[in-house]
Amino acid sequence: MVLHLSGELDLAGVDLLEETVTRLSESLAPTILLDLSELEFIDSAGISLLIRLDAACRRDGDRLRIVPGPRPVQRLLELTDADRRLRFTPAA
């Protein structure tokens, strides 16, 4: 299952993404791929959500993978050390 994120991942959108990933993690999808390649901005709420989703998916079978975002998004993940906690995979 692939979720393509675009635009901004901030406080306004984290609830919807969290609900969607939670629903998918309850399904039979073997892997959930979050594609950040079209994301333009991420704030602390978005970063926190990615870390929470990753932790929850590791507990439930290690099913979450993340395609890196553009340089500005990846830079924020690096500055917060979130890049060390998340597992990135190349775009398909």
C-alpha positions as CSV (number, residue, x, y, z in Angstrom):
1,M,0.0,0.0,0.0
2,V,1.5,3.4,-1.0
3,L,0.5,6.7,0.4
4,H,1.8,9.7,-1.7
5,L,2.1,12.8,0.5
6,S,2.2,16.2,-1.1
7,G,2.1,19.8,0.0
8,E,2.5,20.2,3.8
9,L,2.5,17.7,6.6
10,D,1.7,19.9,9.6
11,L,-0.6,20.1,12.6
12,A,-3.6,20.5,10.2
13,G,-3.0,17.2,8.5
14,V,-1.5,14.8,11.0
15,D,-4.8,13.5,12.3
16,L,-6.0,12.4,8.8
17,L,-2.7,10.7,8.1
18,E,-2.6,9.0,11.4
19,E,-6.1,7.6,10.9
20,T,-5.3,6.4,7.4
21,V,-2.1,4.6,8.5
22,T,-3.8,3.1,11.5
23,R,-6.6,1.7,9.2
24,L,-4.0,0.4,6.8
25,S,-2.0,-1.3,9.6
26,E,-5.2,-3.1,10.6
27,S,-5.6,-4.4,7.0
28,L,-3.8,-7.2,5.3
29,A,-1.4,-4.9,3.5
30,P,2.1,-6.4,4.0
31,T,3.9,-3.1,3.7
32,I,2.8,0.5,4.1
33,L,5.0,2.9,2.1
34,L,4.8,6.6,2.9
35,D,6.2,8.5,-0.1
36,L,7.4,11.9,1.0
37,S,9.0,12.8,-2.4
38,E,6.3,15.4,-3.2
39,L,6.1,16.9,0.3
40,E,7.0,20.6,0.4
41,F,7.0,21.2,4.1
42,I,7.0,19.3,7.4
43,D,6.7,20.7,10.9
44,S,7.3,19.3,14.3
45,A,3.8,17.7,14.4
46,G,4.5,15.9,11.2
47,I,7.9,14.7,12.3
48,S,6.5,13.5,15.6
49,L,3.7,11.7,13.8
50,L,6.3,9.9,11.5
51,I,8.2,8.7,14.6
52,R,5.0,7.5,16.3
53,L,3.8,5.7,13.2
54,D,7.2,4.1,12.8
55,A,7.2,2.9,16.4
56,A,3.7,1.5,16.2
57,C,4.3,-0.3,12.9
58,R,7.5,-1.8,14.3
59,R,5.5,-3.3,17.2
60,D,2.9,-4.6,14.7
61,G,5.2,-6.4,12.3
62,D,7.7,-3.8,11.0
63,R,5.6,-2.8,8.0
64,L,6.3,0.9,7.5
65,R,8.8,2.2,5.0
66,I,9.4,5.8,4.0
67,V,10.5,7.2,0.7
68,P,12.7,10.3,1.4
69,G,11.4,13.8,0.8
70,P,13.0,16.6,-1.1
71,R,16.2,18.2,0.4
72,P,14.4,20.8,2.6
73,V,12.2,18.1,4.2
74,Q,15.1,15.7,4.7
75,R,17.1,18.5,6.2
76,L,14.5,19.1,8.9
77,L,14.5,15.3,9.6
78,E,18.3,15.4,10.0
79,L,18.3,18.5,12.2
80,T,15.9,16.7,14.6
81,D,17.7,13.3,14.4
82,A,14.4,11.8,13.1
83,D,16.3,10.5,10.1
84,R,18.2,8.2,12.4
85,R,15.0,6.7,13.8
86,L,13.1,6.3,10.6
87,R,13.8,3.7,7.9
88,F,14.0,5.1,4.4
89,T,13.7,3.1,1.2
90,P,14.4,4.3,-2.3
91,A,11.5,5.3,-4.5
92,A,10.1,2.5,-6.7
